[in-house]
């Protein structure tokens, strides 16, 4: 009876099921790959907004908030503009800390 349970006839359908599942997974990946490639290509093709544009927009926003009389919002916009300017600045040699102290 044990020999009947372990016979190759019974094990063959399990192998076929595993192969069919692997085939379905591979087929699903092949179907999704072009979509992922198109999305990745589209996002890489879009150019990021330059720092100067974002800085100018924040300064204009602060100016408009001052005209409207909202001083605290204007200060927040100016602080954000200063932060944006620091983030976009290219570090020089003296800005970068040395790796080893002399």
PLY file of the C-alpha trace (Angstrom):
ply
format ascii 1.0
element vertex 102
property float x
property float y
property float z
element edge 101
property int vertex1
property int vertex2
end_header
0.00 0.00 0.00
2.90 2.36 0.78
4.44 1.53 -2.56
1.23 2.61 -4.30
1.26 5.98 -2.50
4.85 6.72 -3.56
4.58 5.49 -7.11
5.75 7.83 -9.91
2.22 7.95 -11.34
0.98 9.95 -8.34
4.06 12.23 -8.19
3.81 13.21 -11.86
0.69 15.39 -11.49
2.35 17.31 -8.63
5.32 18.09 -10.88
2.97 19.22 -13.63
1.16 21.50 -11.18
4.46 23.05 -10.07
5.54 23.54 -13.69
2.21 25.11 -14.61
2.43 27.49 -11.63
5.95 28.48 -12.60
4.79 28.99 -16.18
1.93 31.22 -15.00
4.26 33.29 -12.81
6.70 33.74 -15.69
3.86 34.65 -18.02
2.56 37.24 -15.55
6.03 38.76 -15.21
6.40 38.93 -18.96
3.04 40.66 -19.22
3.95 43.25 -16.56
7.49 44.02 -17.77
6.51 46.29 -20.69
4.24 48.28 -18.40
7.01 48.74 -15.84
9.45 49.72 -18.57
7.07 52.32 -20.00
6.38 53.82 -16.56
10.09 53.95 -15.75
10.96 55.48 -19.11
8.21 58.09 -18.77
9.34 59.17 -15.30
12.99 59.34 -16.41
12.06 61.46 -19.42
10.44 64.16 -17.30
12.95 66.80 -16.34
12.98 67.94 -12.73
12.08 71.52 -11.89
15.26 73.60 -11.57
16.11 74.96 -8.15
15.99 78.55 -9.36
12.37 78.16 -10.43
11.33 76.76 -7.06
13.31 79.47 -5.22
11.74 82.24 -7.31
8.26 80.83 -6.72
8.82 80.80 -2.95
10.10 84.39 -2.98
7.12 85.53 -5.09
4.80 83.74 -2.68
6.42 85.51 0.28
6.05 88.85 -1.48
2.37 88.23 -2.13
1.83 87.18 1.48
3.45 90.42 2.65
1.13 92.38 0.37
-1.82 90.49 1.86
-0.57 91.33 5.38
0.27 87.76 6.44
3.73 88.26 7.98
4.11 84.82 9.55
3.32 83.04 6.28
5.75 85.35 4.46
8.49 84.45 6.94
7.76 80.74 6.49
8.00 81.15 2.71
11.30 83.02 3.01
12.70 80.33 5.32
11.62 77.67 2.81
13.30 79.67 0.01
16.53 79.89 2.03
16.41 76.14 2.67
15.80 75.47 -1.03
18.77 77.65 -1.92
21.02 75.75 0.50
19.79 72.40 -0.83
20.52 73.39 -4.42
23.94 74.84 -3.70
26.90 72.82 -4.96
29.26 72.15 -2.04
32.79 73.46 -2.34
35.95 71.95 -0.89
35.80 74.06 2.27
32.12 73.11 2.82
32.94 69.43 2.95
34.35 68.20 6.25
37.58 66.21 6.00
37.33 62.48 6.52
40.31 62.36 8.89
41.22 65.00 11.43
44.83 66.23 11.17
0 1
1 2
2 3
3 4
4 5
5 6
6 7
7 8
8 9
9 10
10 11
11 12
12 13
13 14
14 15
15 16
16 17
17 18
18 19
19 20
20 21
21 22
22 23
23 24
24 25
25 26
26 27
27 28
28 29
29 30
30 31
31 32
32 33
33 34
34 35
35 36
36 37
37 38
38 39
39 40
40 41
41 42
42 43
43 44
44 45
45 46
46 47
47 48
48 49
49 50
50 51
51 52
52 53
53 54
54 55
55 56
56 57
57 58
58 59
59 60
60 61
61 62
62 63
63 64
64 65
65 66
66 67
67 68
68 69
69 70
70 71
71 72
72 73
73 74
74 75
75 76
76 77
77 78
78 79
79 80
80 81
81 82
82 83
83 84
84 85
85 86
86 87
87 88
88 89
89 90
90 91
91 92
92 93
93 94
94 95
95 96
96 97
97 98
98 99
99 100
100 101
